[in-house]
Amino acid sequence: MSNKAKSSAAREQLRIVIVGHVDHGKSTLVGRLFHDTGSLPEGKFEAIKAMCERRGMPFEWAFLMDSFQSERDQGITIDTSQIWFKTQKRDYVIIDAPGHREFIKNMITGASSAEAAMLLIDAGHGIQQQSRLHGFLLNLLGIRQVAVVVNKMDLVDYSAQRFAEIRQQYTHYLGGLGVTPDYFIPISARDGDNMAERSARMNWYQGPTVVEALDSFHPTARPTDQPLRLPIQDVYKFDDRRIIVGRIESGVLSVGDRLMFSPSNKTARISSIETWSTPSKPVGAQAGQSVGIMLDDQLFLERGELASHEADAPIETNVFRGRLFWLGHEPLKVGDTYELKLMTRSTPVTVQKIERVFDAEDLTEKAAIEVPRHGVADIILRSRGLLALDEGRDMARSGRFALSDGHNIVAGGVVSMEGYPDQRELVTTKGRNIKRVAHGVAVDARTARNGHMGGVLWFTGLSGAGKSTIAMAVEQELFVRGYQVYVLDGDNVRHGLNANLGFSPDDRAENIRRIGEVASLFADAGMIAITAFISPYRSDRQRAREAAKGAFHEIYVEADVATCESRDPKGLYKKARSGEIAEFTGVSAPYEPPEAAELVVDTKKLSVADSVSKVLAYIERHMALKGPAKTR
């Protein structure tokens, strides 16, 4: 390798996306930038110039970037073009994204891999709807290094006042998103003003040129510095060998490393890294490389599993929040099912809730029952099985997703786990060499002795709905009737068994997991265990149901937030509203109502006595032995 090649290979690289309203001059800016920095491929300028002469068209700098014949005919960029250029400081990959609203999907695709952005505004036309939308989408994608470039200053006579107006308006808008632009730069891309050299016609401007601004940006953290994420693309089978193949999205791996495969939670060590037509096998690989690895244990793995190191495993969940941009022609609605694309994983998900829809024009948010085309919304998605993913703000490559309707991509979004727990620990069995011991007393014998079946009555609902009040009254009445019964109350249990747990999403989930297991032991003993817990997550209640092995009865103590807050027996809502209590269910943390509870008790409509009677009637129908009624 020559010294020049070595020097080029060692140069720093930065990916920049350029976005803006259609016809504001993005491709012109890029074409001029390449020319002024001496980065044009040899003969490119001459070839485009000759093409224009053949067609009888005036020369346009934009044609240096516009990739398709149809673009030259229509005068718009419809695809994301990528090309390399360089300054004295570093190499760049410039992504020129389309500005036309109909090609917004292409703009998102281009911007998703960028580390910094230039947002272009026409000085004459000013801030357009697309200008606001593009700013919103850049923020959605997590791009924080932004230069706003005000183009076509020649059309407003290089007016400092016009530039100041645009800067003030757009600074205010982006500030509402929490974005502070690094620079506002006035330019005339066609004539090269403030591109690579300062403009004599805008001597009132004292900031950097476009090239200087770009050189001041910093590359994001290298993927090799992040936790290992290797999505499994396929499993190749040769004779008795199974080679796991995929592209490393982040981190590094080495022969001998123990990997965790999620969401199956299987583990094995890397025995070798396979290569083809090389003199020796490598002992390590890093982000950006496609690899084939062999394991010391022949695990059954499939496409979509995510490999990591055990110490830095991804989140496992079947429900998550997503902030998405909707591209579908039909609106997105609650209950709709789509195909989730998450790295190499593809699985159905259902829209559980639309939390809010944003207006990109004025940044207002509102409740809605559907998301229109080109709408931005916060929604909750639920899958049938566990997914392996990361928070989008922490790990972009494994924290972004797309939705498909089976034919087309209809949405792109960023994962948020706010208010939801990592379910990995809840489904992991750490003990080895353990075996269940059979009881010497049969279930039927316990039932006959007690005069009723054992079971779990799982009261769920918001704080203040009346769970504990009804549960305690039901326990007292059942005891009088001769039932073997005990209430596991949320506050009581947190004084002992769960005293070491707080109220974070992970601790809430572990709290319910323990209670579910304890309640199932009561049911196995032939007793009726009544639990009175908010238990906000459906996945946690489902695990409790599975633990009880058919003896689980979900009772939804229903009351809306307004009703519960008006009661507020412990003063908790007041504290939550004042900020004294973080992550309070119904206020700042989610509650997922049961979809098919065995019994619903609406305490907004029923008195305590009527609610207790309804529960007792259910127990007599479903849990009492048929025969003479129990006496008091």
WOMOHU-V902214 format. One line per field, one symbol per residue. psi: psi as a letter, one per 30 degrees, with the letter a starting at -180 (. if undefined). A space follows every 50 residues. Layout:
psi=???
This chain:
psi=kleeeeeeffkkkkkkkkllkkgfgeeeeeeeeeefghgkkkfeeeeeee eeeefhkkkkffffejfkefeeefglkfljkklkllafellkjkjjkkfk efgfeeeeeeffglflkkjkkkeefakleeeeeeeeeeeefgjfjkkkjj lhfffghhkeeeeeeeeeeeeeeeeffgkjkelkkkljeefgkgdfkkkf fhffkgalleeeeefflkklkkfffllkjjkkeljkjjcgkjjkklkjel alllkfkkkkkkgfglllljfljklkhkflklflllkfkklklklfkikj llkfljkllefhllkklgklkkjlkkfleklklkfkkljkjjbgkjlklk jekjelkkjfegglllklflklkglklklkkklelklkllkefejeeggk llkkgfelkflklkkkgkfkljgeffgkjfklhkkkkklfkleeeeeeef glklljjjkkllkffgeeeeeeeeeeeeeeggkjkkkjkeeeeffdegfg kbgleeeeeeeeeeeeeeeeeeeeggljkkkikeifkeeeeeeeeeefhf gkjkjjjkkleeeeefeifggeeeeeefgfjlhkkfegllkjlkfikfkk jjffekleeeeeeeeeeeeeeffkkkakkkl.
